Amino acid sequence: MYRHFIKHGLYAAQLETILKYFPSNQLKIYLFEDLKANPQQVCNDILKWLDLASVKISTKVHNPTVQPRSQKLGAYLNQLRSNQNPFKKLVKSILPHSFYSSLGNRVLNLNKWKERFPAIENETKELLLQYFEKYN
């Protein structure tokens, strides 16, 4: 768990690396919570900072994260979708692209539940808050 989740939450270490290559006046940082709560405002602020015109953004979710019905099937489908998979290369060379894409999406959707992932458990949330408190 540490390597995949916790380490990515240590933003200070990541920022130190970035600041080795870029001056701080070329860096703009936003909290995810702010982006989620006010996407248009955050987008406008970034565009203004870049000296670009504001645009109206869409907040429609195009690819929602949902739970797979089967973890094993999901892992197998990910292997099938790999660009290095010879079976994928063969199928892509035989089928028209639109049919291949449509078929792939249908197979992926068969393994999806309609429900979203459950909210984080309070105990886990509290452990994470305690862990990251020293970094905030």
C-alpha positions in Angstrom: 0.0 0.0 0.0 2.8 2.5 0.9 4.5 2.4 -2.5 1.3 2.8 -4.5 -0.8 5.3 -2.4 1.0 6.8 0.5 4.2 7.8 -1.3 2.2 9.7 -4.0 0.6 11.7 -1.2 3.9 13.1 -0.1 3.7 16.2 -2.3 6.5 18.1 -0.7 9.1 15.6 -1.9 7.6 15.7 -5.4 7.6 19.5 -5.4 11.2 19.6 -4.3 12.1 17.5 -7.4 10.0 19.8 -9.7 11.6 22.9 -8.2 15.1 21.6 -9.1 14.1 22.2 -12.7 11.6 25.0 -12.7 11.5 28.3 -10.7 8.6 28.7 -8.3 7.0 31.5 -10.4 6.4 28.9 -13.1 4.5 26.6 -10.8 0.8 26.8 -10.0 -0.7 24.5 -7.4 -4.3 23.7 -6.7 -6.0 21.5 -4.2 -8.1 18.7 -5.7 -11.0 19.7 -3.4 -11.0 23.2 -4.9 -11.0 21.8 -8.5 -13.8 19.5 -7.6 -15.9 22.2 -5.9 -15.2 25.0 -8.4 -13.9 23.6 -11.7 -14.8 26.6 -13.8 -13.2 29.0 -11.3 -10.0 27.0 -11.1 -9.8 26.7 -14.9 -10.4 30.4 -15.3 -7.6 31.1 -12.8 -5.1 28.9 -14.6 -6.0 30.4 -18.0 -5.6 33.9 -16.6 -2.2 32.9 -15.1 -1.2 31.6 -18.5 -2.5 34.8 -20.1 -5.1 32.9 -22.1 -8.8 33.6 -22.7 -11.4 32.0 -20.4 -13.4 29.2 -21.8 -16.6 27.5 -20.6 -15.8 24.0 -19.4 -18.0 20.9 -19.2 -18.2 19.1 -15.9 -19.9 16.1 -17.4 -18.3 12.9 -16.2 -17.3 11.0 -19.4 -15.6 8.0 -17.8 -16.8 7.3 -14.3 -14.8 4.9 -12.1 -16.9 2.0 -11.2 -16.3 -1.3 -9.5 -15.6 -4.4 -11.7 -17.9 -7.3 -11.2 -14.8 -9.6 -11.2 -11.3 -8.4 -10.2 -9.8 -11.4 -12.1 -11.7 -10.7 -15.2 -10.7 -7.1 -15.0 -7.0 -8.0 -14.7 -7.4 -10.4 -17.7 -9.1 -7.7 -19.8 -6.3 -5.3 -19.0 -3.8 -7.9 -20.2 -5.8 -8.3 -23.4 -5.8 -4.6 -23.9 -2.0 -4.3 -23.7 -0.4 -3.0 -26.9 2.2 -5.8 -26.5 -0.5 -8.5 -26.6 -0.2 -10.5 -29.9 -3.9 -11.4 -29.8 -4.9 -7.8 -29.7 -2.6 -7.0 -32.6 -4.2 -9.8 -34.6 -7.8 -8.8 -33.9 -6.9 -5.1 -34.7 -5.5 -6.1 -38.0 -8.6 -8.1 -39.0 -11.6 -6.1 -37.7 -12.5 -2.5 -38.8 -11.4 0.0 -36.1 -15.0 1.1 -35.3 -16.2 -2.4 -34.7 -13.0 -3.3 -32.8 -13.5 -0.3 -30.5 -17.2 -0.9 -30.0 -16.6 -4.6 -29.2 -13.9 -3.7 -26.7 -16.1 -1.2 -24.9 -19.0 -3.7 -24.7 -16.7 -6.4 -23.2 -15.4 -3.9 -20.6 -18.8 -2.7 -19.7 -20.0 -6.3 -19.1 -17.6 -6.4 -16.2 -18.8 -3.1 -14.6 -21.2 -2.7 -11.7 -23.4 0.3 -11.8 -22.4 1.3 -8.3 -19.5 3.6 -7.6 -16.8 2.5 -5.2 -17.9 2.8 -1.5 -16.8 5.8 0.5 -13.6 5.5 2.4 -14.1 3.9 5.8 -13.8 6.3 8.8 -11.1 4.3 10.4 -8.9 4.4 7.2 -9.6 8.1 6.7 -8.5 8.8 10.3 -5.3 6.8 9.9 -4.5 8.7 6.7 -5.2 12.0 8.3 -2.9 11.2 11.2 -0.2 10.0 8.9 -0.2 13.1 6.7 -0.7 15.6 9.5 3.0 16.1 9.9 3.4 16.9 6.2 0.7 19.5 6.1 
